[in-house]
Amino acid sequence: MDAAITAASERQARVLQDAEARELYEMRQKAERDRRSELAFAEEKGMKKGRLEGQIELLDLLDKGYTAEDIRRKLESR
């Protein structure tokens, strides 16, 4: 494991010495950070949408006269 870490550190040091290679490396790192950020944002947006849809479904059931017990049983059967 230590040999792999040492090799990776040496490789990184060589890459960072070359300005063009360093710029490409930094661009790839930024792209990866951006991708992760976009995924996290999309996940949060999806979760909010799901919660909203659940709330709307709950209100629809209440409007139809379902009791809290009816709704609990319906949710448990999923």
RODO-2510 file (C-alpha; in nm, 4 decimals, decimal comma):
residues 78
     n   res          X          Y          Z
     1     m     0,0000     0,0000     0,0000
     2     d     0,2800     0,2438     0,0910
     3     a     0,4519     0,1749    -0,2412
     4     a     0,1340     0,2635    -0,4295
     5     i     0,0937     0,5866    -0,2353
     6     t     0,4572     0,6786    -0,2955
     7     a     0,4249     0,6060    -0,6675
     8     a     0,1077     0,8146    -0,6907
     9     s     0,2741     1,1028    -0,5050
    10     e     0,5745     1,0932    -0,7381
    11     r     0,3514     1,0840    -1,0440
    12     q     0,1525     1,3785    -0,9154
    13     a     0,4724     1,5752    -0,8495
    14     r     0,5906     1,5150    -1,2089
    15     v     0,2560     1,6212    -1,3506
    16     l     0,2447     1,9375    -1,1437
    17     q     0,5901     2,0435    -1,2639
    18     d     0,4687     2,0872    -1,6197
    19     a     0,2473     2,3996    -1,6497
    20     e     0,0308     2,2648    -1,9317
    21     a    -0,0120     1,9297    -1,7614
    22     r    -0,0935     2,1076    -1,4357
    23     e    -0,3607     2,3161    -1,6093
    24     l    -0,5163     2,0034    -1,7627
    25     y    -0,5034     1,8296    -1,4258
    26     e    -0,6744     2,1237    -1,2553
    27     m    -0,9387     2,1399    -1,5293
    28     r    -1,0156     1,7688    -1,4801
    29     q    -1,0340     1,8177    -1,1052
    30     k    -1,2725     2,1130    -1,1470
    31     a    -1,4884     1,9161    -1,3893
    32     e    -1,5105     1,6310    -1,1379
    33     r    -1,6051     1,8700    -0,8562
    34     d    -1,8674     2,0321    -1,0810
    35     r    -2,0095     1,6912    -1,1745
    36     r    -2,0377     1,5886    -0,8098
    37     s    -2,2017     1,9186    -0,7224
    38     e    -2,4543     1,8818    -1,0045
    39     l    -2,5375     1,5276    -0,8920
    40     a    -2,5873     1,6405    -0,5321
    41     f    -2,8120     1,9258    -0,6491
    42     a    -3,0167     1,6910    -0,8697
    43     e    -3,0525     1,4431    -0,5841
    44     e    -3,1740     1,7134    -0,3461
    45     k    -3,4144     1,8453    -0,6093
    46     g    -3,5516     1,4938    -0,6634
    47     m    -3,5976     1,4416    -0,2915
    48     k    -3,7874     1,7707    -0,2596
    49     k    -4,0072     1,6747    -0,5541
    50     g    -4,0766     1,3356    -0,3963
    51     r    -4,1724     1,4933    -0,0642
    52     l    -4,4037     1,7373    -0,2411
    53     e    -4,5686     1,4561    -0,4374
    54     g    -4,6163     1,2633    -0,1125
    55     q    -4,7772     1,5618     0,0536
    56     i    -5,0116     1,6097    -0,2411
    57     e    -5,1050     1,2402    -0,2319
    58     l    -5,1729     1,2661     0,1420
    59     l    -5,3977     1,5693     0,0926
    60     d    -5,5858     1,3896    -0,1873
    61     l    -5,6486     1,0916     0,0415
    62     l    -5,7682     1,3179     0,3205
    63     d    -5,9994     1,4978     0,0755
    64     k    -6,1429     1,1589    -0,0231
    65     g    -6,2297     1,0908     0,3411
    66     y    -5,9532     0,8472     0,4316
    67     t    -5,8746     0,8342     0,8016
    68     a    -5,5230     0,8468     0,9432
    69     e    -5,5486     0,4710     1,0087
    70     d    -5,6559     0,4052     0,6462
    71     i    -5,3579     0,6058     0,5214
    72     r    -5,1173     0,4273     0,7582
    73     r    -5,2368     0,0870     0,6314
    74     k    -5,2086     0,2057     0,2709
    75     l    -4,8500     0,3202     0,3276
    76     e    -4,7549    -0,0016     0,5058
    77     s    -4,8821    -0,2099     0,2130
    78     r    -4,6369    -0,0484    -0,0277
***
